[in-house]
Amino acid sequence: MAEPPLLKEPKQDQPNHPVEDHDQIQAPIQPDTHTQIEAPIQAEAQAPAETATHTPIQTEAQDVEGQVQPVPIVGNVLEVDIDNDSAIEEENGDDESTCSLLSNVMQYRNENGRTYHAYRDGQYAYPNDETEKERMDLQHHIFLMMMDNKLNSAPITKDLDHVLDIGTGTGIWAFDFAEEHPMAKVIGMDLSPIQPSYVPPNLEFFVDDAHETWTFKEKFDYIHGRQLHCAVEERRLFQQAFDSLHPGGWFEMQELAFPVQCDDDTLAKDSALTEWSSLMLEASIKINQPLNNPLQYERWMHEQGFTNIQHTLYKWPGNPWPKKKEDKELGLWVMQNILDGLHGFTMALFTRVLGWGADEVELLLMNVRKDVKNKKIHTYWQV
């Protein structure tokens, strides 16, 4: 589920303005308040960004806790391709302290053939090795496809001073954004030092835990977060983002939400994919990182004080089952993203949290891959 940015009081000369599924929300923050799935901070609410490209749906809906909240803008509608509905084949002193910290940051945890961050070990349950880095860069391409080749949904302007990318991963988004906005100072932070060393002069990367208290000296005009996998407690994250934004600044979150979705009963309740999706959600809840949290981002941003929140819901087809050419292409990339990521998504959560053996996990994933590639199963992810 993709979340647009949040906004504070606007600057004098600046208009206000950021599977597997993704959710996006954007909204502004009012004086002394901050929030955003994608929302600007401001004294007066601003018009939603790019509303002309989306079809609005009803204004209210019941959330999972029985509270009424707005329904997101529809990002895309999927139509089944009935002419191509077949299965795809599977193929010392301070110095000593500093050195100790640096060593901890650079060391990785090796487990079940994958590497994981050692700094704040266990905070993020997904790998950081070359396989995962390649998948994250592929995923960046999927987001560009979803957003019409744009890096953000928030209505930001070109005269940005400071930008923060939370959970920057390989740094590909921050790199592209820094090149697109050469006058802005862009900071990317992550638990793993897996970013490139050659970067634009206006881009810096830091190893840090976004869950801890932020110590940035500057305020930001735009804060971006994407696919954090709910590993950072979101209400605290939203509060820190609010407090770190300039008046008129935007906060944008883009996140995929579990469980997997299917509207036409082609996904059997006893299928391997259904079981895997349910177990992923169960494990994430046990470690207090529920993968269905993105469905609550809009309400939590409102509670934090953000205004002009814009929430757009996209559907990522699980494979190339849709009829429209652009949706079919999106589904092809999403399918590859899932296949490339399944082992990394699953292994740590299932073995550490659910107590499964590695062989048990591999056996389940073998059948999950078959479901993922079956175009007779019309799944999608909310983003």
N, C-alpha and C positions, 0 to 999 in steps of 0.2 A: 504494500500500500504506500503510495507516494505522498509525502507531506510537503506542502508549500511552505515558504518562509514566514516569519513573524516580524512585526514592525513596531517601532517606537515613534515618538514625536518627530515629524519630518524635519530635515534641514531646510533652511530658507530657500535654497536654490536647487533642491533635489527632490524629485518625485519619489513616492514610496514604492516601494515595491512590495529553495530548496533551500520460472523461478521456479515456477516460483512466481509469487505475486508481489506487487509493490503498492504502497499507499503513499500519497503525497498530499501535503497540506501547507497552506501558507496563510499568514496573518500578521497584522501589525501589533505592536505593544503600546499601551497607553503610558502616560507619565507615571513613573514609579511602578510600572508593571511590565512584564515581558512574557511572551509565549509564541510558539508557532510550529505548526506542522509545515506550513509555509505562511508566515504572517509578518507584517511590518509593525513596528512600534510607532505609534503616533497618537496625537490628540483627537484626530478625526479619522473615521474609517475611510479606507480608500476602495476604489472599484477593484473587483477581483481581476487577476491577470488572465488574459487569454480566454475569457469566458465565451467568446465567439466561436472558439474551436470545440467547445464541449456542449453536450446536451444536458440541461438541468433536469433533475428529477425532483420528486416531492421534497418539501422543505423540512419535514420532520420524520424521524423513525425511532423505534424503540431500541435502546441499546441492550447489551446483555445483562445489565444490572437493573433493567426496568426503568431507566431514565430516558426521557425524550431528548434527542439531539438531532442536529441537521444531518441529512443524508448527503454524502459527497457527490460532487459533479461526476458524471460518467465520462471516463477518459476514452473508452472504446467499447464497441459491441462486437461479439464474435458470432459468426455464422458458420454452421457446419458445411464442409465440402462433401456432399453426398456422392460425387463422382470419383473421389479419390480416397475412399474410406477403407484402407487396408493396413495391416500390420507392417511395420518396417523391420527388416532383418537386423539382428543384433551383431554386430561385428566386435704511607705514614701520615697520622693526623688527617687533615682534610684531604691530602693527596691519597692516603690509603683508602679513605672513605670513597673518594671519587673513583679510584681504580676499581674498588669492589663493586660499586654501582655499575660502572661501565662493563665490567666482566659479566655481571648478572644480565645486563641488557643484551649483550651480544651472544650469550649462551642460549641454546634452544633445548627444549625438552623433546627427546626422541621416544616415540611410542607407536607401536603397531605400524612401523614403516613410514610414519609421518613425523614432521617436526612442528612444535608448538612454541609459542613465546615462553620465555622463562621469567621475564620481568612481570611481576604480579601474576605469577603462575596460576593458571586455572580461571582467571577472570574471563577469558575469551576461549570458548571450547572448540575453536576451529583452527586448522593448521595454517602455517605461514611459509610452507616450502615452495619450490619452483612450480610444482603442479598447481597449487592453489593460487600462486601469483598469476600464472597464465589464465586460470579461470576467472580471477577478479578482473583482469583486463578484458576478457571476453564479455563479462557482465557489464562493463563500462559501455561497450558497444551496444548492448541491448538497451541500456538506459537512453543512449543517444537516439536509437530507433524509436523508442517510446515517446521521446520528447522532441521529435522533429529536429534532431541534430542540435539541440540546445543543451547547455550545461546546467541551466537553472530554470525554474518556473517562476520564482519570485521576480516581481517587476523592479529589479535593481537598475541603477543607472551606471553610466560609464565612469563617473567621477568617484569611484570607491577609494578609500584610503587603506582600510585594514579588513582582511577576510580570513576566516578560520574554517578549516575543514577537519571535522571530528572523525576519528577512525579512518584516516586517509588511506590505509592499506598500501598498495603499491605506489600511491601518490599520483596516479594517472589523471584523476579528476583535477587535483590541485595544479598539476603541471599544465594541463590544457587551459584551466581558468587563468593561471598566471600569464600565460602567453596571450590570452584573449584580452586581459586587462593589465597591460604592462606598467601602468602607473599605480596599481594597488600592491600593497605588501600582503602576500598570501602565506599563511602558516598552516601546515598540515601536521597533525599529531596522531600517533598510533602507539600501540604497545610493542610493536615489532619494528626494528630498523631495516625494513626491506625496501626502502625507497631508493631511487637512483641517486648517484652522487652528482651527476651533471644535470643541473636544473637551471631554469631562468633566474636572472639575478634578483628578481623580486619574490622568490619562493624560498622558504625555509621549512625543514622538517624537524620535529622534535619527538623523542620517545617519551611518552607520558600517558597516564591513566586518566581518561576523561571523567571517570567516576570520582576522582579525588578533587579537592578544592582547586579551582583554577587560580593561577597567580599571574595572569597576563597583565602587564602594565597599561596596555592600550585597550580602548574600547573598539568594538568591531562594527562595521557597516553591514556585514553579511556573514552569517554563520551557516555552514552546510554540513549535513550529516546524511550518510547513505549506507544502507545495509550494515547496521551495527549489530544485527541479530539479537537485539534486546539485551546485549551484554553490559550496557550502561543503564543503570536505573533511571528510567526516563523522566520521572517527575523531578528528580534532582537535576538531571541534565537540562530540562526545560527551564528550571529556575536559574541555573548558572548561565545559560544562554541569554535569558532575559536580562540578568544583571550585567552581562558583558557586552550588551549592544548599545550603540549610540542611539539617541532619539532619531527615529526615521529608519533604523536598521531593520533588516529582515533575518528571520531564522527559518531554514527549510530542512525538512526531514523527508527522506524517501526510503520506504521500508516495505519489504514483502511480508505478508501475514499468513500464518498457518491457521487452519489446516488447508489441504488441497481442496479445490472446489470442483463440482460437476453439477450441471443443471438438468441433464437429461437421463440420469440413471445408467449411463454407460460405464461408470466406475462402480464395480461391485463392492458391497460393504465388507466382504471377506477377501478382497484382493490384497496382494502384497503391498501395493502403493497406499491403499487406505490404512493398512496396519502400520506401515512405516510413518506416514504422516501423523497418525494418532500417537505413536510412541515418541516421535520427535517432540510433539507438543507436551506430552506427559513428562518427559525428561527435562525439558526446559522449565516447566512449572516447578519441578522439584528443586531446581537450583535458583529459583526466583528470577528467572529470565524468560518469562512466558512469551512464546513466539506468536501469540495472538494479541499481544499488547498494542500493535499498530492500530488496531480497530478503535482504541481508546484515545489516540493522540489528540484528536481535535478537542475532545472534552477536557483533557488534561491541560492543553494549552490555554483554553478559556479560563480554567481554574487558576492558572499561573498569572493571568493578566494580559495575555496577548490579545490584540484586536485585529480586525480585518483578516481573520483566518480563512484561508481558501483551501478546501480539501477536495482533491481529485482522485478518483479511484480508477485505476487501470486494471485490465485483465491480461495476464500473460498466458497465452495458450501453452499447454504442456508439451505439445509437439505440433507438427504441421497439419492438424486436423481442420482448421478453419477454411472457409471458402475464399475469402478475399486474399488477393496476392500479398498485400502488406502484412496481414495477420498470419498467413501461412509462413512467410519468411521470418516473422518474429517468433513463431512457434518452433521453427527449425533451430534458431539460435538458443531459445529457452531450453529446448530439449537437450542440446549439446551442453549447455551450462549445468543442467541437472545431472546429466551423465558424468561430466567431468568432476562435479562436486559431491556426488553422493557419498563416496567413501569418506571424504573430509568432513562433510556435514554430520555424518552418523557416528563414526567410530568412537570418538571421545565421549559423546553423550551416552551412547549405549553401553560402553564398557565401564566408564567411571561412575555413571549415575544409575543405570538400570541393571548393572551387574552381568551383562551379557559377555560371553566369550567372543574373541575375535572371529573364530570360525562360524559361530552362530550369526554374527553380523554379516559376514560375507555371503552366507547362504540366503539370508533374507534379501540382500541387495541384488543378488543374481536375479531373483524374481521381480524385484522392483524395477530393474532396468527393462525387463520385458514389457511391463505395464507402461513405462514411460514412453517406449518406442511404438506402442500399439495405437495407431491412429483411429481405431474404432472406439477408443476411450477418450472422451472429450473433456479433459481436465483443464483447469486454468488456475492461476495463482493471483490473488488480489495484491496489488501494489499501490 
